[in-house]
């Protein structure tokens, strides 16, 4: 869930290679996004969105980054839910981040922890 400059849960447990239904719910008053990728992906989206801060059509202008830096981006308006079927890549250092201007800087990010199905502790 995205709300007020934070994600819940604070750490996202995923299984590499597993295809999941990712459900992103925005329980906040502003538009939020969940961008899943490593530091390079997060940096690319932060720069792309900062460059158009305040531009129409609002807090989520049509921006893009090079395909190799895109990661997964899900934009959800206040009070809405977006479902995406996604296969978790085996990429170390994944983060879920929101790059609506100012959100990431205020801490709207959660690390991804890889887990092994049936194991009692996280992988790696």
Secondary structure by P-SEA (a helix, b strand, c coil): ccccccccccbbbbbcccccbbbbbccccbbbbbbbccaaaaaaaaaaaaaacccccccccccccccccccbbbbbcccbbbbbbcccccccbbbbbbccccccccccbbbbbbbccccccccc
